[in-house]
Amino acid sequence: MASESPEISMSVPTACIVAVGAFVVAILSGMIAENPFGAVLARSLLVMLVFWPLGLILGFVLNRLFREHASNQAAHLVQANHSTDEVAGDVKIVDESTVERDSLGVEVPVASSSEAS
């Protein structure tokens, strides 16, 4: 049994947001125009039904664009091959237990006898 999470699509939430947004705009436009409430509500529901499929198409497009962008970024990271082994070679660990003060009073680590050779 695979333990992977299912892919989450943004198509349906995008369609719902677009449809509700169109519904709100239609309601507000009808109220500002002082149309009868029944006509405003009927037209707003019709607008919502028309804009839901348009929002679904927009959601599919956005979903595909985001997935392509994510796969391109993953391929770019693999190509760059930022391994932790390369980074670890640049780090030098200083033993802070042996510290002297220089002429200005700043603590300066002193190289131990094993590092000097």
C-alpha positions as YAML, in Angstrom:
chain: A
units: angstrom
residues:
- id: 1
  name: MET
  ca: [0.00, 0.00, 0.00]
- id: 2
  name: ALA
  ca: [1.48, 3.36, -1.03]
- id: 3
  name: SER
  ca: [1.89, 5.96, 1.68]
- id: 4
  name: GLU
  ca: [1.88, 8.87, -0.77]
- id: 5
  name: SER
  ca: [-0.71, 11.58, -0.31]
- id: 6
  name: PRO
  ca: [-3.15, 12.09, -3.19]
- id: 7
  name: GLU
  ca: [-2.55, 15.06, -5.43]
- id: 8
  name: ILE
  ca: [-4.66, 18.02, -4.45]
- id: 9
  name: SER
  ca: [-6.23, 19.81, -7.38]
- id: 10
  name: MET
  ca: [-6.97, 23.50, -7.24]
- id: 11
  name: SER
  ca: [-9.52, 23.32, -10.06]
- id: 12
  name: VAL
  ca: [-12.72, 22.92, -8.03]
- id: 13
  name: PRO
  ca: [-11.86, 25.52, -5.36]
- id: 14
  name: THR
  ca: [-10.92, 27.98, -8.11]
- id: 15
  name: ALA
  ca: [-14.23, 27.33, -9.88]
- id: 16
  name: CYS
  ca: [-16.16, 27.90, -6.64]
- id: 17
  name: ILE
  ca: [-14.31, 31.13, -5.88]
- id: 18
  name: VAL
  ca: [-14.90, 32.49, -9.39]
- id: 19
  name: ALA
  ca: [-18.59, 31.50, -9.30]
- id: 20
  name: VAL
  ca: [-19.23, 33.03, -5.87]
- id: 21
  name: GLY
  ca: [-17.33, 36.17, -6.89]
- id: 22
  name: ALA
  ca: [-19.47, 36.53, -10.00]
- id: 23
  name: PHE
  ca: [-22.61, 35.94, -7.91]
- id: 24
  name: VAL
  ca: [-21.63, 38.69, -5.45]
- id: 25
  name: VAL
  ca: [-20.82, 41.13, -8.25]
- id: 26
  name: ALA
  ca: [-24.16, 40.40, -9.93]
- id: 27
  name: ILE
  ca: [-26.08, 40.87, -6.66]
- id: 28
  name: LEU
  ca: [-24.33, 44.16, -5.90]
- id: 29
  name: SER
  ca: [-24.80, 45.42, -9.47]
- id: 30
  name: GLY
  ca: [-28.51, 44.61, -9.37]
- id: 31
  name: MET
  ca: [-28.91, 46.30, -5.99]
- id: 32
  name: ILE
  ca: [-27.08, 49.43, -7.13]
- id: 33
  name: ALA
  ca: [-29.27, 49.56, -10.26]
- id: 34
  name: GLU
  ca: [-32.32, 49.20, -7.95]
- id: 35
  name: ASN
  ca: [-33.73, 46.24, -9.90]
- id: 36
  name: PRO
  ca: [-36.44, 44.06, -8.30]
- id: 37
  name: PHE
  ca: [-35.09, 41.48, -5.85]
- id: 38
  name: GLY
  ca: [-36.47, 38.48, -7.76]
- id: 39
  name: ALA
  ca: [-34.84, 39.57, -11.02]
- id: 40
  name: VAL
  ca: [-31.52, 40.29, -9.27]
- id: 41
  name: LEU
  ca: [-31.49, 36.88, -7.59]
- id: 42
  name: ALA
  ca: [-32.45, 35.00, -10.78]
- id: 43
  name: ARG
  ca: [-29.81, 36.78, -12.85]
- id: 44
  name: SER
  ca: [-27.18, 36.29, -10.13]
- id: 45
  name: LEU
  ca: [-27.86, 32.53, -10.00]
- id: 46
  name: LEU
  ca: [-27.62, 32.36, -13.80]
- id: 47
  name: VAL
  ca: [-24.32, 34.24, -13.72]
- id: 48
  name: MET
  ca: [-23.00, 31.87, -11.04]
- id: 49
  name: LEU
  ca: [-23.94, 28.82, -13.16]
- id: 50
  name: VAL
  ca: [-22.20, 30.31, -16.21]
- id: 51
  name: PHE
  ca: [-19.02, 31.29, -14.37]
- id: 52
  name: TRP
  ca: [-18.50, 27.98, -12.52]
- id: 53
  name: PRO
  ca: [-17.32, 26.08, -15.66]
- id: 54
  name: LEU
  ca: [-15.16, 29.05, -16.62]
- id: 55
  name: GLY
  ca: [-13.56, 28.95, -13.18]
- id: 56
  name: LEU
  ca: [-13.06, 25.20, -13.54]
- id: 57
  name: ILE
  ca: [-11.17, 25.72, -16.80]
- id: 58
  name: LEU
  ca: [-9.10, 28.45, -15.15]
- id: 59
  name: GLY
  ca: [-8.37, 26.07, -12.26]
- id: 60
  name: PHE
  ca: [-7.16, 23.33, -14.62]
- id: 61
  name: VAL
  ca: [-4.86, 25.81, -16.37]
- id: 62
  name: LEU
  ca: [-3.46, 27.13, -13.08]
- id: 63
  name: ASN
  ca: [-3.01, 23.60, -11.74]
- id: 64
  name: ARG
  ca: [-1.02, 22.59, -14.81]
- id: 65
  name: LEU
  ca: [1.11, 25.74, -14.71]
- id: 66
  name: PHE
  ca: [1.97, 25.29, -11.04]
- id: 67
  name: ARG
  ca: [2.81, 21.60, -11.47]
- id: 68
  name: GLU
  ca: [5.06, 22.35, -14.47]
- id: 69
  name: HIS
  ca: [6.77, 25.11, -12.52]
- id: 70
  name: ALA
  ca: [7.34, 22.80, -9.56]
- id: 71
  name: SER
  ca: [8.78, 20.04, -11.76]
- id: 72
  name: ASN
  ca: [11.07, 22.57, -13.49]
- id: 73
  name: GLN
  ca: [12.31, 23.80, -10.11]
- id: 74
  name: ALA
  ca: [12.92, 20.23, -8.93]
- id: 75
  name: ALA
  ca: [14.85, 19.44, -12.12]
- id: 76
  name: HIS
  ca: [16.91, 22.59, -11.66]
- id: 77
  name: LEU
  ca: [17.79, 21.63, -8.08]
- id: 78
  name: VAL
  ca: [18.79, 18.12, -9.14]
- id: 79
  name: GLN
  ca: [20.91, 19.55, -11.93]
- id: 80
  name: ALA
  ca: [22.65, 21.96, -9.56]
- id: 81
  name: ASN
  ca: [23.36, 19.00, -7.21]
- id: 82
  name: HIS
  ca: [23.69, 20.89, -3.95]
- id: 83
  name: SER
  ca: [24.95, 18.03, -1.83]
- id: 84
  name: THR
  ca: [25.78, 18.44, 1.83]
- id: 85
  name: ASP
  ca: [29.19, 16.82, 1.31]
- id: 86
  name: GLU
  ca: [30.38, 19.75, -0.78]
- id: 87
  name: VAL
  ca: [29.23, 22.26, 1.82]
- id: 88
  name: ALA
  ca: [30.76, 20.33, 4.73]
- id: 89
  name: GLY
  ca: [34.24, 20.58, 3.17]
- id: 90
  name: ASP
  ca: [34.20, 24.39, 3.47]
- id: 91
  name: VAL
  ca: [33.57, 24.44, 7.21]
- id: 92
  name: LYS
  ca: [36.46, 24.60, 9.67]
- id: 93
  name: ILE
  ca: [35.74, 23.84, 13.31]
- id: 94
  name: VAL
  ca: [37.70, 25.98, 15.76]
- id: 95
  name: ASP
  ca: [38.38, 24.77, 19.28]
- id: 96
  name: GLU
  ca: [37.19, 27.71, 21.35]
- id: 97
  name: SER
  ca: [38.58, 26.33, 24.59]
- id: 98
  name: THR
  ca: [42.02, 27.79, 23.83]
- id: 99
  name: VAL
  ca: [41.53, 31.54, 23.48]
- id: 100
  name: GLU
  ca: [43.98, 34.43, 23.90]
- id: 101
  name: ARG
  ca: [43.37, 38.13, 23.94]
- id: 102
  name: ASP
  ca: [45.15, 40.21, 21.30]
- id: 103
  name: SER
  ca: [46.49, 43.72, 21.82]
- id: 104
  name: LEU
  ca: [42.99, 45.23, 21.50]
- id: 105
  name: GLY
  ca: [41.47, 42.84, 24.02]
- id: 106
  name: VAL
  ca: [39.61, 40.77, 21.45]
- id: 107
  name: GLU
  ca: [39.54, 37.02, 22.05]
- id: 108
  name: VAL
  ca: [41.43, 35.15, 19.32]
- id: 109
  name: PRO
  ca: [41.47, 31.34, 19.07]
- id: 110
  name: VAL
  ca: [44.93, 29.84, 19.34]
- id: 111
  name: ALA
  ca: [45.91, 26.99, 17.04]
- id: 112
  name: SER
  ca: [46.55, 23.79, 18.97]
- id: 113
  name: SER
  ca: [49.73, 21.80, 18.43]
- id: 114
  name: SER
  ca: [47.86, 19.26, 16.25]
- id: 115
  name: GLU
  ca: [46.66, 22.03, 13.86]
- id: 116
  name: ALA
  ca: [50.07, 23.73, 13.63]
- id: 117
  name: SER
  ca: [51.77, 20.76, 12.00]
...
